[in-house]
Amino acid sequence: MDARLLDILVCPVCKGPLMHDKKTQELICRGDRLAFPIRDGIPIMWADEARTLQDTVE
């Protein structure tokens, strides 16, 4: 994930910052506890495609 792209992307639900999880290839919104998938290098920013986080993300 390009760091410049990560700087401008925000959570589509709350407009908060996102964190890139390299291990799971997801963009994490800590505020909403959502993980948005990255498929073929493209972030999928639809709320209905996000998974709800159960555990604390570090």
C-alpha positions in Angstrom: 0.0 0.0 0.0 1.4 3.3 -1.1 2.0 5.6 2.0 0.8 8.6 0.1 -2.5 6.9 -0.7 -2.9 5.8 2.9 -2.5 9.5 3.9 -5.5 10.6 1.9 -7.8 7.6 2.5 -10.3 7.8 5.4 -12.9 5.5 6.8 -16.1 5.8 4.6 -18.2 5.5 7.8 -16.7 7.9 10.2 -14.1 9.8 8.1 -11.5 8.8 10.6 -7.9 7.7 9.9 -7.0 4.2 8.7 -4.1 1.9 9.6 -2.7 -0.6 7.0 -2.4 -4.1 8.3 0.2 -5.7 6.1 -0.3 -9.2 7.5 -4.1 -9.4 6.6 -4.0 -6.9 3.7 -6.7 -4.7 5.2 -7.2 -1.1 6.1 -8.3 -0.8 9.8 -10.5 1.8 11.3 -10.0 1.7 15.0 -12.9 4.0 15.8 -15.6 1.9 14.0 -13.7 -1.4 14.6 -13.9 -2.3 10.9 -11.4 -3.9 8.5 -11.6 -3.0 4.8 -10.0 -5.6 2.5 -7.3 -4.8 -0.1 -7.7 -6.9 -3.2 -5.1 -6.9 -5.9 -3.7 -3.7 -4.4 -7.0 -1.9 -4.5 -8.7 -0.9 -1.2 -12.4 -2.0 -1.1 -14.0 0.9 0.8 -17.6 -0.2 0.9 -19.0 -0.6 4.4 -20.9 -3.8 3.5 -17.5 -5.4 2.4 -15.8 -4.6 5.7 -15.5 -7.1 8.5 -16.1 -6.2 12.1 -13.1 -6.5 14.3 -13.5 -8.7 17.4 -10.0 -8.3 18.9 -8.0 -5.3 19.7 -5.8 -4.2 16.7 -2.3 -3.1 17.6 
